[in-house]
Amino acid sequence: MEIEIISDVLEYNKEHAEVNRQLFKDNKVLVINVLSSPGSGKTSLIIQSIKRLANFKIGVIEGDIASTYDAEKIKKYINDVVQINTGGTCHLNASMVEKALKRIDVKNLDIIFIENVGNLICPIGFDLGEDYKVLLSSVSEGDDKPVKYPKGFIKSSVIILNKIDLLPISDFNYNFFEKKIRELNSESPIIKLSCKTGEGLDNWIKWITENVKK
């Protein structure tokens, strides 16, 4: 019975994800689903991206269990920001995103960032209709995340290591981190950066601009 329920939930989600995907395709919008643990720097990455992509029209769907704190920070830079509060659910699903899209001007956007709820387990299994899943890890979390949460590293099109400014004062073993990622995923680029200092952000911005559809 439990298996049937899970199957029904995923099928329902798939239907709404396809609706979202068609909307994005029709409007030639690049959609990036940003995944990470809490505190890795998703909001900081999105803000720094907005600052460096001034020639593009950007929207953000902000997912949190509660509050509008991050959405308010992003709202200082762009108008098309929608907050989704899940009320306890540990991930966004496609129907939540579908409803949020009615509140932003999709047809006039080039890029939409979806900031998922901070969690490296539940969000991985839910297609939102996005073009790419991007997994953000950070030096402050430790180098063992690919070992503990392999599915996210397998399914992500880009893997970002944030807070590299902390490497000199950390015992984070980058060689181990990269080795474990490559055992899971041999193709997706690994981008090292610091949202605080700006180091490495050019590589991230280059990847985005190469994938913009308009």
Biotite code that builds the C-alpha atoms (Angstrom):
import biotite.structure as struc

atoms = struc.array([
    struc.Atom([0.000, 0.000, 0.000], chain_id="A", res_id=1, res_name="MET", atom_name="CA", element="C"),
    struc.Atom([2.806, 2.410, 0.895], chain_id="A", res_id=2, res_name="GLU", atom_name="CA", element="C"),
    struc.Atom([4.560, 1.741, -2.427], chain_id="A", res_id=3, res_name="ILE", atom_name="CA", element="C"),
    struc.Atom([1.343, 2.535, -4.309], chain_id="A", res_id=4, res_name="GLU", atom_name="CA", element="C"),
    struc.Atom([0.944, 5.824, -2.438], chain_id="A", res_id=5, res_name="ILE", atom_name="CA", element="C"),
    struc.Atom([4.522, 6.868, -3.200], chain_id="A", res_id=6, res_name="ILE", atom_name="CA", element="C"),
    struc.Atom([4.004, 5.969, -6.857], chain_id="A", res_id=7, res_name="SER", atom_name="CA", element="C"),
    struc.Atom([0.831, 8.074, -6.996], chain_id="A", res_id=8, res_name="ASP", atom_name="CA", element="C"),
    struc.Atom([2.602, 11.085, -5.449], chain_id="A", res_id=9, res_name="VAL", atom_name="CA", element="C"),
    struc.Atom([5.468, 10.907, -7.933], chain_id="A", res_id=10, res_name="LEU", atom_name="CA", element="C"),
    struc.Atom([3.119, 10.464, -10.895], chain_id="A", res_id=11, res_name="GLU", atom_name="CA", element="C"),
    struc.Atom([1.080, 13.488, -9.784], chain_id="A", res_id=12, res_name="TYR", atom_name="CA", element="C"),
    struc.Atom([4.295, 15.479, -9.457], chain_id="A", res_id=13, res_name="ASN", atom_name="CA", element="C"),
    struc.Atom([5.458, 14.360, -12.907], chain_id="A", res_id=14, res_name="LYS", atom_name="CA", element="C"),
    struc.Atom([2.267, 15.649, -14.520], chain_id="A", res_id=15, res_name="GLU", atom_name="CA", element="C"),
    struc.Atom([2.738, 19.102, -13.034], chain_id="A", res_id=16, res_name="HIS", atom_name="CA", element="C"),
    struc.Atom([6.450, 19.095, -13.851], chain_id="A", res_id=17, res_name="ALA", atom_name="CA", element="C"),
    struc.Atom([5.616, 18.541, -17.516], chain_id="A", res_id=18, res_name="GLU", atom_name="CA", element="C"),
    struc.Atom([3.232, 21.511, -17.437], chain_id="A", res_id=19, res_name="VAL", atom_name="CA", element="C"),
    struc.Atom([6.038, 23.659, -16.006], chain_id="A", res_id=20, res_name="ASN", atom_name="CA", element="C"),
    struc.Atom([8.578, 22.323, -18.487], chain_id="A", res_id=21, res_name="ARG", atom_name="CA", element="C"),
    struc.Atom([6.349, 23.180, -21.434], chain_id="A", res_id=22, res_name="GLN", atom_name="CA", element="C"),
    struc.Atom([5.818, 26.697, -20.089], chain_id="A", res_id=23, res_name="LEU", atom_name="CA", element="C"),
    struc.Atom([9.569, 27.199, -19.751], chain_id="A", res_id=24, res_name="PHE", atom_name="CA", element="C"),
    struc.Atom([10.162, 25.793, -23.224], chain_id="A", res_id=25, res_name="LYS", atom_name="CA", element="C"),
    struc.Atom([7.488, 27.977, -24.827], chain_id="A", res_id=26, res_name="ASP", atom_name="CA", element="C"),
    struc.Atom([9.006, 31.078, -23.263], chain_id="A", res_id=27, res_name="ASN", atom_name="CA", element="C"),
    struc.Atom([12.653, 30.040, -23.758], chain_id="A", res_id=28, res_name="LYS", atom_name="CA", element="C"),
    struc.Atom([13.476, 30.487, -20.086], chain_id="A", res_id=29, res_name="VAL", atom_name="CA", element="C"),
    struc.Atom([16.514, 28.843, -18.492], chain_id="A", res_id=30, res_name="LEU", atom_name="CA", element="C"),
    struc.Atom([15.426, 27.329, -15.178], chain_id="A", res_id=31, res_name="VAL", atom_name="CA", element="C"),
    struc.Atom([17.947, 26.315, -12.516], chain_id="A", res_id=32, res_name="ILE", atom_name="CA", element="C"),
    struc.Atom([16.909, 24.350, -9.430], chain_id="A", res_id=33, res_name="ASN", atom_name="CA", element="C"),
    struc.Atom([19.457, 25.087, -6.682], chain_id="A", res_id=34, res_name="VAL", atom_name="CA", element="C"),
    struc.Atom([19.819, 22.342, -4.068], chain_id="A", res_id=35, res_name="LEU", atom_name="CA", element="C"),
    struc.Atom([21.864, 22.300, -0.871], chain_id="A", res_id=36, res_name="SER", atom_name="CA", element="C"),
    struc.Atom([21.919, 21.731, 2.849], chain_id="A", res_id=37, res_name="SER", atom_name="CA", element="C"),
    struc.Atom([20.840, 24.670, 5.051], chain_id="A", res_id=38, res_name="PRO", atom_name="CA", element="C"),
    struc.Atom([23.503, 27.343, 5.276], chain_id="A", res_id=39, res_name="GLY", atom_name="CA", element="C"),
    struc.Atom([25.535, 26.393, 2.213], chain_id="A", res_id=40, res_name="SER", atom_name="CA", element="C"),
    struc.Atom([24.898, 29.752, 0.565], chain_id="A", res_id=41, res_name="GLY", atom_name="CA", element="C"),
    struc.Atom([22.049, 29.282, -1.924], chain_id="A", res_id=42, res_name="LYS", atom_name="CA", element="C"),
    struc.Atom([20.626, 32.758, -1.406], chain_id="A", res_id=43, res_name="THR", atom_name="CA", element="C"),
    struc.Atom([24.093, 34.329, -1.549], chain_id="A", res_id=44, res_name="SER", atom_name="CA", element="C"),
    struc.Atom([24.833, 32.487, -4.796], chain_id="A", res_id=45, res_name="LEU", atom_name="CA", element="C"),
    struc.Atom([21.583, 33.704, -6.356], chain_id="A", res_id=46, res_name="ILE", atom_name="CA", element="C"),
    struc.Atom([22.181, 37.311, -5.281], chain_id="A", res_id=47, res_name="ILE", atom_name="CA", element="C"),
    struc.Atom([25.739, 37.289, -6.602], chain_id="A", res_id=48, res_name="GLN", atom_name="CA", element="C"),
    struc.Atom([24.471, 35.779, -9.858], chain_id="A", res_id=49, res_name="SER", atom_name="CA", element="C"),
    struc.Atom([21.821, 38.493, -10.224], chain_id="A", res_id=50, res_name="ILE", atom_name="CA", element="C"),
    struc.Atom([24.456, 41.185, -9.714], chain_id="A", res_id=51, res_name="LYS", atom_name="CA", element="C"),
    struc.Atom([26.665, 39.719, -12.422], chain_id="A", res_id=52, res_name="ARG", atom_name="CA", element="C"),
    struc.Atom([23.886, 38.989, -14.916], chain_id="A", res_id=53, res_name="LEU", atom_name="CA", element="C"),
    struc.Atom([22.586, 42.527, -15.236], chain_id="A", res_id=54, res_name="ALA", atom_name="CA", element="C"),
    struc.Atom([21.917, 42.079, -18.969], chain_id="A", res_id=55, res_name="ASN", atom_name="CA", element="C"),
    struc.Atom([19.380, 39.320, -18.291], chain_id="A", res_id=56, res_name="PHE", atom_name="CA", element="C"),
    struc.Atom([15.872, 39.444, -16.863], chain_id="A", res_id=57, res_name="LYS", atom_name="CA", element="C"),
    struc.Atom([15.773, 37.158, -13.843], chain_id="A", res_id=58, res_name="ILE", atom_name="CA", element="C"),
    struc.Atom([13.055, 35.720, -11.627], chain_id="A", res_id=59, res_name="GLY", atom_name="CA", element="C"),
    struc.Atom([13.400, 33.763, -8.393], chain_id="A", res_id=60, res_name="VAL", atom_name="CA", element="C"),
    struc.Atom([11.137, 31.246, -6.701], chain_id="A", res_id=61, res_name="ILE", atom_name="CA", element="C"),
    struc.Atom([12.206, 31.038, -3.080], chain_id="A", res_id=62, res_name="GLU", atom_name="CA", element="C"),
    struc.Atom([11.417, 27.882, -1.115], chain_id="A", res_id=63, res_name="GLY", atom_name="CA", element="C"),
    struc.Atom([11.513, 27.734, 2.684], chain_id="A", res_id=64, res_name="ASP", atom_name="CA", element="C"),
    struc.Atom([9.636, 25.933, 5.404], chain_id="A", res_id=65, res_name="ILE", atom_name="CA", element="C"),
    struc.Atom([8.769, 29.307, 6.967], chain_id="A", res_id=66, res_name="ALA", atom_name="CA", element="C"),
    struc.Atom([9.467, 33.082, 6.736], chain_id="A", res_id=67, res_name="SER", atom_name="CA", element="C"),
    struc.Atom([10.109, 35.456, 3.831], chain_id="A", res_id=68, res_name="THR", atom_name="CA", element="C"),
    struc.Atom([13.588, 36.380, 5.022], chain_id="A", res_id=69, res_name="TYR", atom_name="CA", element="C"),
    struc.Atom([15.552, 35.242, 1.952], chain_id="A", res_id=70, res_name="ASP", atom_name="CA", element="C"),
    struc.Atom([12.931, 36.462, -0.512], chain_id="A", res_id=71, res_name="ALA", atom_name="CA", element="C"),
    struc.Atom([13.105, 39.928, 1.034], chain_id="A", res_id=72, res_name="GLU", atom_name="CA", element="C"),
    struc.Atom([16.875, 39.979, 0.541], chain_id="A", res_id=73, res_name="LYS", atom_name="CA", element="C"),
    struc.Atom([16.530, 39.017, -3.129], chain_id="A", res_id=74, res_name="ILE", atom_name="CA", element="C"),
    struc.Atom([13.703, 41.530, -3.644], chain_id="A", res_id=75, res_name="LYS", atom_name="CA", element="C"),
    struc.Atom([16.243, 44.335, -3.173], chain_id="A", res_id=76, res_name="LYS", atom_name="CA", element="C"),
    struc.Atom([17.738, 43.381, -6.552], chain_id="A", res_id=77, res_name="TYR", atom_name="CA", element="C"),
    struc.Atom([14.833, 42.183, -8.724], chain_id="A", res_id=78, res_name="ILE", atom_name="CA", element="C"),
    struc.Atom([11.047, 42.436, -8.769], chain_id="A", res_id=79, res_name="ASN", atom_name="CA", element="C"),
    struc.Atom([10.064, 38.943, -9.902], chain_id="A", res_id=80, res_name="ASP", atom_name="CA", element="C"),
    struc.Atom([10.415, 37.067, -6.611], chain_id="A", res_id=81, res_name="VAL", atom_name="CA", element="C"),
    struc.Atom([7.840, 34.623, -5.237], chain_id="A", res_id=82, res_name="VAL", atom_name="CA", element="C"),
    struc.Atom([8.028, 33.018, -1.804], chain_id="A", res_id=83, res_name="GLN", atom_name="CA", element="C"),
    struc.Atom([6.804, 29.465, -1.259], chain_id="A", res_id=84, res_name="ILE", atom_name="CA", element="C"),
    struc.Atom([6.467, 28.436, 2.394], chain_id="A", res_id=85, res_name="ASN", atom_name="CA", element="C"),
    struc.Atom([6.001, 24.684, 2.605], chain_id="A", res_id=86, res_name="THR", atom_name="CA", element="C"),
    struc.Atom([4.821, 24.711, 6.225], chain_id="A", res_id=87, res_name="GLY", atom_name="CA", element="C"),
    struc.Atom([7.003, 21.755, 7.130], chain_id="A", res_id=88, res_name="GLY", atom_name="CA", element="C"),
    struc.Atom([7.404, 19.850, 3.891], chain_id="A", res_id=89, res_name="THR", atom_name="CA", element="C"),
    struc.Atom([11.106, 19.257, 3.267], chain_id="A", res_id=90, res_name="CYS", atom_name="CA", element="C"),
    struc.Atom([11.075, 20.015, -0.470], chain_id="A", res_id=91, res_name="HIS", atom_name="CA", element="C"),
    struc.Atom([9.316, 21.924, -3.223], chain_id="A", res_id=92, res_name="LEU", atom_name="CA", element="C"),
    struc.Atom([7.106, 20.003, -5.607], chain_id="A", res_id=93, res_name="ASN", atom_name="CA", element="C"),
    struc.Atom([6.019, 20.793, -9.145], chain_id="A", res_id=94, res_name="ALA", atom_name="CA", element="C"),
    struc.Atom([2.486, 21.896, -8.248], chain_id="A", res_id=95, res_name="SER", atom_name="CA", element="C"),
    struc.Atom([3.869, 24.465, -5.772], chain_id="A", res_id=96, res_name="MET", atom_name="CA", element="C"),
    struc.Atom([6.115, 25.835, -8.507], chain_id="A", res_id=97, res_name="VAL", atom_name="CA", element="C"),
    struc.Atom([3.248, 25.819, -11.015], chain_id="A", res_id=98, res_name="GLU", atom_name="CA", element="C"),
    struc.Atom([1.198, 28.060, -8.697], chain_id="A", res_id=99, res_name="LYS", atom_name="CA", element="C"),
    struc.Atom([4.170, 30.356, -8.035], chain_id="A", res_id=100, res_name="ALA", atom_name="CA", element="C"),
    struc.Atom([4.757, 30.829, -11.768], chain_id="A", res_id=101, res_name="LEU", atom_name="CA", element="C"),
    struc.Atom([1.379, 32.541, -12.073], chain_id="A", res_id=102, res_name="LYS", atom_name="CA", element="C"),
    struc.Atom([2.766, 35.348, -9.934], chain_id="A", res_id=103, res_name="ARG", atom_name="CA", element="C"),
    struc.Atom([5.841, 36.189, -12.027], chain_id="A", res_id=104, res_name="ILE", atom_name="CA", element="C"),
    struc.Atom([6.220, 37.489, -15.569], chain_id="A", res_id=105, res_name="ASP", atom_name="CA", element="C"),
    struc.Atom([7.589, 34.304, -17.123], chain_id="A", res_id=106, res_name="VAL", atom_name="CA", element="C"),
    struc.Atom([7.223, 35.422, -20.737], chain_id="A", res_id=107, res_name="LYS", atom_name="CA", element="C"),
    struc.Atom([9.595, 38.343, -20.169], chain_id="A", res_id=108, res_name="ASN", atom_name="CA", element="C"),
    struc.Atom([12.274, 36.448, -18.241], chain_id="A", res_id=109, res_name="LEU", atom_name="CA", element="C"),
    struc.Atom([15.528, 34.901, -19.419], chain_id="A", res_id=110, res_name="ASP", atom_name="CA", element="C"),
    struc.Atom([16.433, 32.974, -16.259], chain_id="A", res_id=111, res_name="ILE", atom_name="CA", element="C"),
    struc.Atom([14.527, 31.603, -13.277], chain_id="A", res_id=112, res_name="ILE", atom_name="CA", element="C"),
    struc.Atom([16.347, 30.405, -10.183], chain_id="A", res_id=113, res_name="PHE", atom_name="CA", element="C"),
    struc.Atom([14.408, 28.048, -7.937], chain_id="A", res_id=114, res_name="ILE", atom_name="CA", element="C"),
    struc.Atom([15.904, 28.009, -4.461], chain_id="A", res_id=115, res_name="GLU", atom_name="CA", element="C"),
    struc.Atom([14.764, 24.711, -3.008], chain_id="A", res_id=116, res_name="ASN", atom_name="CA", element="C"),
    struc.Atom([14.306, 23.969, 0.681], chain_id="A", res_id=117, res_name="VAL", atom_name="CA", element="C"),
    struc.Atom([17.629, 23.315, 2.411], chain_id="A", res_id=118, res_name="GLY", atom_name="CA", element="C"),
    struc.Atom([17.893, 19.528, 2.319], chain_id="A", res_id=119, res_name="ASN", atom_name="CA", element="C"),
    struc.Atom([20.051, 17.052, 0.388], chain_id="A", res_id=120, res_name="LEU", atom_name="CA", element="C"),
    struc.Atom([17.550, 14.187, 0.496], chain_id="A", res_id=121, res_name="ILE", atom_name="CA", element="C"),
    struc.Atom([13.904, 14.951, -0.352], chain_id="A", res_id=122, res_name="CYS", atom_name="CA", element="C"),
    struc.Atom([14.295, 17.651, -3.055], chain_id="A", res_id=123, res_name="PRO", atom_name="CA", element="C"),
    struc.Atom([16.424, 15.394, -5.247], chain_id="A", res_id=124, res_name="ILE", atom_name="CA", element="C"),
    struc.Atom([13.524, 13.099, -6.128], chain_id="A", res_id=125, res_name="GLY", atom_name="CA", element="C"),
    struc.Atom([11.072, 15.795, -7.215], chain_id="A", res_id=126, res_name="PHE", atom_name="CA", element="C"),
    struc.Atom([11.230, 17.070, -10.779], chain_id="A", res_id=127, res_name="ASP", atom_name="CA", element="C"),
    struc.Atom([10.041, 20.681, -10.942], chain_id="A", res_id=128, res_name="LEU", atom_name="CA", element="C"),
    struc.Atom([10.270, 20.982, -14.723], chain_id="A", res_id=129, res_name="GLY", atom_name="CA", element="C"),
    struc.Atom([13.655, 22.683, -14.466], chain_id="A", res_id=130, res_name="GLU", atom_name="CA", element="C"),
    struc.Atom([16.420, 22.497, -17.054], chain_id="A", res_id=131, res_name="ASP", atom_name="CA", element="C"),
    struc.Atom([19.180, 21.797, -14.571], chain_id="A", res_id=132, res_name="TYR", atom_name="CA", element="C"),
    struc.Atom([19.657, 20.731, -10.981], chain_id="A", res_id=133, res_name="LYS", atom_name="CA", element="C"),
    struc.Atom([22.656, 22.469, -9.415], chain_id="A", res_id=134, res_name="VAL", atom_name="CA", element="C"),
    struc.Atom([24.010, 21.111, -6.144], chain_id="A", res_id=135, res_name="LEU", atom_name="CA", element="C"),
    struc.Atom([25.720, 23.588, -3.850], chain_id="A", res_id=136, res_name="LEU", atom_name="CA", element="C"),
    struc.Atom([28.021, 22.272, -1.150], chain_id="A", res_id=137, res_name="SER", atom_name="CA", element="C"),
    struc.Atom([30.314, 24.311, 1.065], chain_id="A", res_id=138, res_name="SER", atom_name="CA", element="C"),
    struc.Atom([33.649, 24.003, 2.820], chain_id="A", res_id=139, res_name="VAL", atom_name="CA", element="C"),
    struc.Atom([32.002, 24.631, 6.186], chain_id="A", res_id=140, res_name="SER", atom_name="CA", element="C"),
    struc.Atom([29.861, 21.475, 5.799], chain_id="A", res_id=141, res_name="GLU", atom_name="CA", element="C"),
    struc.Atom([32.857, 19.176, 5.440], chain_id="A", res_id=142, res_name="GLY", atom_name="CA", element="C"),
    struc.Atom([34.194, 17.074, 2.589], chain_id="A", res_id=143, res_name="ASP", atom_name="CA", element="C"),
    struc.Atom([32.037, 13.993, 3.207], chain_id="A", res_id=144, res_name="ASP", atom_name="CA", element="C"),
    struc.Atom([28.775, 15.140, 1.593], chain_id="A", res_id=145, res_name="LYS", atom_name="CA", element="C"),
    struc.Atom([29.251, 13.053, -1.603], chain_id="A", res_id=146, res_name="PRO", atom_name="CA", element="C"),
    struc.Atom([29.651, 9.965, 0.582], chain_id="A", res_id=147, res_name="VAL", atom_name="CA", element="C"),
    struc.Atom([26.616, 10.658, 2.776], chain_id="A", res_id=148, res_name="LYS", atom_name="CA", element="C"),
    struc.Atom([24.252, 12.067, 0.115], chain_id="A", res_id=149, res_name="TYR", atom_name="CA", element="C"),
    struc.Atom([25.295, 10.440, -3.163], chain_id="A", res_id=150, res_name="PRO", atom_name="CA", element="C"),
    struc.Atom([22.004, 10.780, -5.046], chain_id="A", res_id=151, res_name="LYS", atom_name="CA", element="C"),
    struc.Atom([22.205, 14.569, -5.201], chain_id="A", res_id=152, res_name="GLY", atom_name="CA", element="C"),
    struc.Atom([25.709, 14.460, -6.664], chain_id="A", res_id=153, res_name="PHE", atom_name="CA", element="C"),
    struc.Atom([24.659, 11.829, -9.198], chain_id="A", res_id=154, res_name="ILE", atom_name="CA", element="C"),
    struc.Atom([21.626, 13.766, -10.439], chain_id="A", res_id=155, res_name="LYS", atom_name="CA", element="C"),
    struc.Atom([23.058, 17.289, -10.566], chain_id="A", res_id=156, res_name="SER", atom_name="CA", element="C"),
    struc.Atom([24.262, 18.892, -13.796], chain_id="A", res_id=157, res_name="SER", atom_name="CA", element="C"),
    struc.Atom([26.659, 21.213, -11.973], chain_id="A", res_id=158, res_name="VAL", atom_name="CA", element="C"),
    struc.Atom([28.279, 20.825, -8.564], chain_id="A", res_id=159, res_name="ILE", atom_name="CA", element="C"),
    struc.Atom([29.449, 23.956, -6.771], chain_id="A", res_id=160, res_name="ILE", atom_name="CA", element="C"),
    struc.Atom([31.764, 24.135, -3.786], chain_id="A", res_id=161, res_name="LEU", atom_name="CA", element="C"),
    struc.Atom([31.141, 27.430, -1.990], chain_id="A", res_id=162, res_name="ASN", atom_name="CA", element="C"),
    struc.Atom([33.127, 29.186, 0.761], chain_id="A", res_id=163, res_name="LYS", atom_name="CA", element="C"),
    struc.Atom([36.520, 28.271, -0.641], chain_id="A", res_id=164, res_name="ILE", atom_name="CA", element="C"),
    struc.Atom([37.882, 31.305, 1.229], chain_id="A", res_id=165, res_name="ASP", atom_name="CA", element="C"),
    struc.Atom([37.689, 29.040, 4.300], chain_id="A", res_id=166, res_name="LEU", atom_name="CA", element="C"),
    struc.Atom([39.985, 26.362, 2.850], chain_id="A", res_id=167, res_name="LEU", atom_name="CA", element="C"),
    struc.Atom([43.186, 27.762, 4.421], chain_id="A", res_id=168, res_name="PRO", atom_name="CA", element="C"),
    struc.Atom([41.669, 27.537, 7.918], chain_id="A", res_id=169, res_name="ILE", atom_name="CA", element="C"),
    struc.Atom([39.766, 24.290, 7.416], chain_id="A", res_id=170, res_name="SER", atom_name="CA", element="C"),
    struc.Atom([40.630, 20.596, 7.362], chain_id="A", res_id=171, res_name="ASP", atom_name="CA", element="C"),
    struc.Atom([38.438, 20.175, 4.275], chain_id="A", res_id=172, res_name="PHE", atom_name="CA", element="C"),
    struc.Atom([40.167, 17.717, 1.924], chain_id="A", res_id=173, res_name="ASN", atom_name="CA", element="C"),
    struc.Atom([39.340, 18.874, -1.593], chain_id="A", res_id=174, res_name="TYR", atom_name="CA", element="C"),
    struc.Atom([41.063, 15.929, -3.271], chain_id="A", res_id=175, res_name="ASN", atom_name="CA", element="C"),
    struc.Atom([38.886, 13.524, -1.294], chain_id="A", res_id=176, res_name="PHE", atom_name="CA", element="C"),
    struc.Atom([35.761, 15.578, -2.076], chain_id="A", res_id=177, res_name="PHE", atom_name="CA", element="C"),
    struc.Atom([36.466, 15.592, -5.817], chain_id="A", res_id=178, res_name="GLU", atom_name="CA", element="C"),
    struc.Atom([37.441, 11.909, -5.882], chain_id="A", res_id=179, res_name="LYS", atom_name="CA", element="C"),
    struc.Atom([34.177, 10.858, -4.254], chain_id="A", res_id=180, res_name="LYS", atom_name="CA", element="C"),
    struc.Atom([32.158, 13.026, -6.641], chain_id="A", res_id=181, res_name="ILE", atom_name="CA", element="C"),
    struc.Atom([33.905, 11.545, -9.658], chain_id="A", res_id=182, res_name="ARG", atom_name="CA", element="C"),
    struc.Atom([33.158, 8.029, -8.435], chain_id="A", res_id=183, res_name="GLU", atom_name="CA", element="C"),
    struc.Atom([29.484, 9.003, -8.666], chain_id="A", res_id=184, res_name="LEU", atom_name="CA", element="C"),
    struc.Atom([29.436, 11.478, -11.529], chain_id="A", res_id=185, res_name="ASN", atom_name="CA", element="C"),
    struc.Atom([32.224, 11.714, -14.073], chain_id="A", res_id=186, res_name="SER", atom_name="CA", element="C"),
    struc.Atom([30.701, 14.404, -16.282], chain_id="A", res_id=187, res_name="GLU", atom_name="CA", element="C"),
    struc.Atom([29.188, 17.305, -14.361], chain_id="A", res_id=188, res_name="SER", atom_name="CA", element="C"),
    struc.Atom([31.544, 20.255, -13.878], chain_id="A", res_id=189, res_name="PRO", atom_name="CA", element="C"),
    struc.Atom([32.731, 21.094, -10.380], chain_id="A", res_id=190, res_name="ILE", atom_name="CA", element="C"),
    struc.Atom([32.980, 24.840, -9.821], chain_id="A", res_id=191, res_name="ILE", atom_name="CA", element="C"),
    struc.Atom([34.897, 26.163, -6.825], chain_id="A", res_id=192, res_name="LYS", atom_name="CA", element="C"),
    struc.Atom([33.915, 29.647, -5.665], chain_id="A", res_id=193, res_name="LEU", atom_name="CA", element="C"),
    struc.Atom([33.385, 32.037, -2.810], chain_id="A", res_id=194, res_name="SER", atom_name="CA", element="C"),
    struc.Atom([30.269, 34.199, -2.698], chain_id="A", res_id=195, res_name="CYS", atom_name="CA", element="C"),
    struc.Atom([32.036, 36.293, -0.057], chain_id="A", res_id=196, res_name="LYS", atom_name="CA", element="C"),
    struc.Atom([35.214, 37.157, -1.992], chain_id="A", res_id=197, res_name="THR", atom_name="CA", element="C"),
    struc.Atom([33.947, 36.616, -5.546], chain_id="A", res_id=198, res_name="GLY", atom_name="CA", element="C"),
    struc.Atom([36.674, 34.120, -6.379], chain_id="A", res_id=199, res_name="GLU", atom_name="CA", element="C"),
    struc.Atom([35.515, 31.605, -8.991], chain_id="A", res_id=200, res_name="GLY", atom_name="CA", element="C"),
    struc.Atom([32.158, 33.262, -9.640], chain_id="A", res_id=201, res_name="LEU", atom_name="CA", element="C"),
    struc.Atom([33.164, 34.072, -13.220], chain_id="A", res_id=202, res_name="ASP", atom_name="CA", element="C"),
    struc.Atom([33.217, 30.350, -14.017], chain_id="A", res_id=203, res_name="ASN", atom_name="CA", element="C"),
    struc.Atom([29.665, 29.969, -12.688], chain_id="A", res_id=204, res_name="TRP", atom_name="CA", element="C"),
    struc.Atom([28.424, 33.004, -14.624], chain_id="A", res_id=205, res_name="ILE", atom_name="CA", element="C"),
    struc.Atom([30.076, 31.697, -17.779], chain_id="A", res_id=206, res_name="LYS", atom_name="CA", element="C"),
    struc.Atom([28.210, 28.388, -17.421], chain_id="A", res_id=207, res_name="TRP", atom_name="CA", element="C"),
    struc.Atom([24.898, 30.221, -17.022], chain_id="A", res_id=208, res_name="ILE", atom_name="CA", element="C"),
    struc.Atom([25.394, 32.519, -20.003], chain_id="A", res_id=209, res_name="THR", atom_name="CA", element="C"),
    struc.Atom([26.363, 29.567, -22.193], chain_id="A", res_id=210, res_name="GLU", atom_name="CA", element="C"),
    struc.Atom([23.034, 27.928, -21.375], chain_id="A", res_id=211, res_name="ASN", atom_name="CA", element="C"),
    struc.Atom([20.645, 30.886, -21.636], chain_id="A", res_id=212, res_name="VAL", atom_name="CA", element="C"),
    struc.Atom([18.080, 30.147, -24.354], chain_id="A", res_id=213, res_name="LYS", atom_name="CA", element="C"),
    struc.Atom([17.170, 33.625, -25.599], chain_id="A", res_id=214, res_name="LYS", atom_name="CA", element="C"),
])
